């Protein structure tokens, strides 16, 4: 059995929560994941996600129900910023990233940059 990359299970759980239109209990999340996991594994990851401020929990019967505390796009933007900040020259890393974009994505970036500032 191969080991998952760091953060992979957290991301899979977050994807389930982002797709849901209501709070989910750990057992429901476990059932929606296409992975063989113990209930306790899901519950442990949810506790860690709550400690990181990525999910919120409310009491739901004898368990907790979880909802995302951060939008998927906001988390992606934060991670991109962290990667750029971790390099010795963020402008070079950003330039290489932008050059690697598809034409469609580059066009979207241009539209954002040329659009009205918020």
ChimeraX attribute file (.defattr): number of C-alpha atoms within 10 A of each C-alpha:
attribute: neighborCount
match mode: 1-to-1
recipient: residues
	/A:1	3
	/A:2	4
	/A:3	6
	/A:4	8
	/A:5	7
	/A:6	8
	/A:7	9
	/A:8	11
	/A:9	16
	/A:10	15
	/A:11	13
	/A:12	16
	/A:13	20
	/A:14	24
	/A:15	14
	/A:16	17
	/A:17	22
	/A:18	17
	/A:19	9
	/A:20	13
	/A:21	8
	/A:22	12
	/A:23	19
	/A:24	20
	/A:25	22
	/A:26	22
	/A:27	15
	/A:28	14
	/A:29	23
	/A:30	21
	/A:31	12
	/A:32	13
	/A:33	15
	/A:34	9
	/A:35	10
	/A:36	8
	/A:37	11
	/A:38	10
	/A:39	14
	/A:40	12
	/A:41	13
	/A:42	21
	/A:43	18
	/A:44	12
	/A:45	16
	/A:46	25
	/A:47	17
	/A:48	14
	/A:49	20
	/A:50	17
	/A:51	11
	/A:52	10
	/A:53	12
	/A:54	18
	/A:55	19
	/A:56	18
	/A:57	18
	/A:58	13
	/A:59	10
	/A:60	12
	/A:61	8
	/A:62	6
	/A:63	13
	/A:64	16
	/A:65	21
	/A:66	24
	/A:67	21
	/A:68	24
	/A:69	17
	/A:70	14
	/A:71	12
	/A:72	15
	/A:73	9
	/A:74	10
	/A:75	12
	/A:76	11
	/A:77	12
	/A:78	12
	/A:79	12
	/A:80	13
	/A:81	13
	/A:82	11
	/A:83	13
	/A:84	16
	/A:85	13
	/A:86	10
	/A:87	12
	/A:88	9
	/A:89	10
	/A:90	14
	/A:91	12
	/A:92	12
	/A:93	15
	/A:94	16
	/A:95	10
	/A:96	11
	/A:97	10
	/A:98	13
	/A:99	11
	/A:100	11
	/A:101	12
	/A:102	10
	/A:103	10
	/A:104	9
	/A:105	12
	/A:106	14
	/A:107	12
	/A:108	12
	/A:109	14
	/A:110	11
	/A:111	11
	/A:112	11
	/A:113	10
	/A:114	9
	/A:115	9
	/A:116	7
	/A:117	6
	/A:118	3
